[in-house]
Amino acid sequence: MQPKTVLRIPEYTPAAIGVAAIGYRSLITVEARWFQSQEKQSLRKALHAAPPPAAPHVTQLTGTFPKSKFEAPQLGLSTIVLEGTDSDVLRRAAGHVEGTAFPWGRGNSAIAGRRDTCFRPPRNIHPKDEIVVTTPRGRFRYQVDWTKIADPHQAEVLRRGSRQALTLIPCYPFHYIGHAPKRFIVHAVRLAG
């Protein structure tokens, strides 16, 4: 290598890192969209194959959350929800927070999602907006009650409570680069019928 060429390497390093980052982000986005498409088709077939079992109104905190679909129609948001909040789940879908109620039970059901995959649209959510969670156990409608910004370890947002409720937990700020320091909490109350 000639000395001039060696001296130019630092000039090109930031551009190479930028191209690699854009390529990685594009790969993650394509994987998440493909996964969402496949899983929505699978869920649609499962929902049409057999009628859902009766949805008892009991608190259920054990078992596995079935593959479901979360929708906020006014935001154009529709995403698959899986059990858990580990990196593999949140890279491709939203995740039901383990230990919280299921939508067909009593208490607070919580769903987490990354702002850079499926949960960026909730930044535009408002009180009175509707949220729908469709599971093999039925379709559950909620109305947004309030939103707030919280620290990631504020466990009271997951408090069980006596009402049938849904809490969304996307990362905040929405345009932050890296691990977000806060969470944007959306609390919704289940609608009758």
C-alpha positions as CSV (number, residue, x, y, z in Angstrom):
1,M,0.0,0.0,0.0
2,Q,1.3,3.4,-0.8
3,P,1.5,6.0,2.0
4,K,-1.0,8.2,0.4
5,T,-3.6,5.4,0.3
6,V,-3.0,4.5,4.0
7,L,-3.6,8.1,4.9
8,R,-6.9,8.1,3.1
9,I,-8.3,5.1,5.0
10,P,-9.6,7.4,7.9
11,E,-11.5,9.5,5.3
12,Y,-13.5,6.5,4.1
13,T,-14.1,4.8,7.4
14,P,-17.1,6.9,8.5
15,A,-18.7,6.3,5.1
16,A,-18.1,2.6,5.2
17,I,-19.6,2.5,8.7
18,G,-22.6,4.4,7.5
19,V,-23.2,2.1,4.6
20,A,-22.9,-0.9,6.8
21,A,-25.4,0.5,9.3
22,I,-27.9,1.3,6.6
23,G,-27.5,-2.2,5.2
24,Y,-28.1,-3.8,8.6
25,R,-31.1,-1.6,9.3
26,S,-32.6,-2.5,5.9
27,L,-32.0,-6.2,6.5
28,I,-33.8,-6.0,9.9
29,T,-36.7,-4.1,8.3
30,V,-37.1,-6.6,5.5
31,E,-37.0,-9.5,7.9
32,A,-39.6,-8.0,10.2
33,R,-42.0,-7.2,7.3
34,W,-41.6,-10.7,5.8
35,F,-42.2,-12.2,9.3
36,Q,-45.3,-10.0,9.8
37,S,-46.7,-11.0,6.4
38,Q,-46.3,-14.7,7.0
39,E,-47.6,-14.6,10.6
40,K,-50.7,-12.5,9.7
41,Q,-51.5,-15.0,7.0
42,S,-51.0,-17.9,9.4
43,L,-53.2,-16.2,12.0
44,R,-55.9,-15.4,9.5
45,K,-56.1,-19.1,8.5
46,A,-56.2,-20.2,12.1
47,L,-59.0,-17.8,13.0
48,H,-61.1,-19.0,10.1
49,A,-60.4,-22.7,10.6
50,A,-62.3,-23.1,13.9
51,P,-64.5,-20.9,16.1
52,P,-62.7,-19.4,19.1
53,P,-63.4,-21.0,22.5
54,A,-65.5,-19.1,24.9
55,A,-63.5,-16.3,26.6
56,P,-64.0,-16.6,30.3
57,H,-63.7,-13.5,32.4
58,V,-61.1,-14.7,34.8
59,T,-57.6,-13.6,35.6
60,Q,-55.2,-15.8,33.8
61,L,-51.5,-15.2,34.3
62,T,-50.2,-18.6,33.4
63,G,-49.9,-20.4,30.1
64,T,-48.7,-19.1,26.8
65,F,-50.1,-16.1,25.1
66,P,-51.3,-17.2,21.6
67,K,-50.1,-15.6,18.4
68,S,-52.4,-12.6,18.1
69,K,-52.8,-9.3,16.1
70,F,-52.7,-5.8,17.5
71,E,-54.3,-3.0,15.6
72,A,-54.7,0.8,16.0
73,P,-56.8,1.6,12.9
74,Q,-56.5,5.4,13.2
75,L,-52.7,5.0,13.1
76,G,-52.6,2.4,10.3
77,L,-50.8,0.1,12.7
78,S,-51.3,-3.7,12.5
79,T,-48.7,-6.0,14.0
80,I,-48.4,-9.6,15.2
81,V,-48.1,-10.1,19.0
82,L,-46.1,-13.0,20.4
83,E,-45.4,-14.1,23.9
84,G,-42.3,-12.5,25.5
85,T,-40.2,-9.5,25.3
86,D,-36.8,-10.9,24.4
87,S,-34.7,-9.5,21.5
88,D,-35.8,-12.3,19.0
89,V,-39.5,-11.5,19.6
90,L,-39.2,-7.7,19.6
91,R,-37.0,-7.6,16.5
92,R,-39.9,-9.1,14.4
93,A,-43.1,-8.4,16.4
94,A,-44.7,-6.8,19.5
95,G,-44.5,-8.9,22.6
96,H,-46.9,-9.7,25.4
97,V,-45.2,-8.9,28.7
98,E,-45.0,-12.2,30.7
99,G,-46.8,-12.1,34.0
100,T,-49.5,-9.6,32.8
101,A,-53.1,-10.6,32.2
102,F,-54.3,-12.0,28.8
103,P,-56.9,-9.8,27.0
104,W,-59.7,-12.2,27.8
105,G,-59.0,-12.1,31.5
106,R,-59.3,-9.5,34.2
107,G,-56.5,-7.1,34.9
108,N,-53.9,-5.3,32.9
109,S,-52.5,-6.9,29.7
110,A,-49.2,-5.3,28.6
111,I,-47.7,-5.3,25.1
112,A,-44.2,-4.0,24.4
113,G,-42.6,-3.1,21.1
114,R,-39.6,-1.4,19.6
115,R,-40.0,2.0,18.2
116,D,-37.8,1.1,15.2
117,T,-39.8,-2.0,14.2
118,C,-43.5,-2.0,14.9
119,F,-44.2,0.6,17.6
120,R,-43.3,4.0,16.1
121,P,-46.9,4.9,15.2
122,P,-48.1,5.1,18.8
123,R,-46.4,8.4,19.1
124,N,-49.5,9.8,17.4
125,I,-52.1,8.1,19.6
126,H,-54.6,10.1,21.6
127,P,-57.1,9.5,24.3
128,K,-60.4,8.0,22.9
129,D,-58.5,6.3,20.1
130,E,-59.4,2.6,19.6
131,I,-57.2,-0.4,19.8
132,V,-58.1,-3.9,18.8
133,V,-56.4,-7.1,19.9
134,T,-57.5,-10.2,17.9
135,T,-56.6,-13.6,19.4
136,P,-57.8,-17.2,18.9
137,R,-60.0,-16.5,22.0
138,G,-61.8,-13.6,20.5
139,R,-61.6,-9.9,19.4
140,F,-61.0,-7.4,22.2
141,R,-61.6,-3.6,21.8
142,Y,-60.0,-0.9,23.9
143,Q,-60.2,2.8,24.2
144,V,-57.1,4.9,25.0
145,D,-57.5,6.4,28.4
146,W,-54.1,8.3,28.9
147,T,-50.5,8.4,27.8
148,K,-47.3,9.3,29.7
149,I,-43.6,9.1,29.6
150,A,-42.0,6.8,32.2
151,D,-38.7,5.3,33.2
152,P,-38.1,1.7,32.0
153,H,-38.2,0.3,35.5
154,Q,-41.5,1.9,36.7
155,A,-43.3,-1.3,37.4
156,E,-46.5,0.4,38.5
157,V,-47.5,0.8,34.8
158,L,-47.9,-3.0,34.8
159,R,-50.0,-3.1,37.9
160,R,-52.7,-5.7,37.6
161,G,-55.7,-3.6,38.7
162,S,-59.3,-4.8,38.7
163,R,-60.4,-3.4,35.3
164,Q,-59.7,-5.0,32.0
165,A,-57.0,-2.8,30.6
166,L,-54.2,-2.8,28.0
167,T,-50.9,-1.0,28.4
168,L,-48.6,-0.4,25.4
169,I,-44.9,0.1,26.1
170,P,-42.9,1.4,23.2
171,C,-39.4,2.9,23.6
172,Y,-39.1,6.7,23.9
173,P,-37.9,9.1,22.4
174,F,-39.2,7.7,19.1
175,H,-36.3,9.1,17.1
176,Y,-33.5,8.2,19.6
177,I,-30.5,6.3,18.3
178,G,-29.4,3.5,20.6
179,H,-31.1,2.1,23.7
180,A,-33.9,4.5,24.5
181,P,-33.8,5.9,28.1
182,K,-37.6,6.1,28.6
183,R,-40.8,4.4,27.7
184,F,-44.0,6.0,26.2
185,I,-46.9,4.4,28.1
186,V,-50.3,4.1,26.5
187,H,-53.1,2.9,28.8
188,A,-56.4,1.8,27.4
189,V,-59.6,0.4,29.0
190,R,-61.5,-2.5,27.5
191,L,-64.8,-1.7,25.9
192,A,-67.9,-3.8,26.5
193,G,-69.0,-6.2,23.8
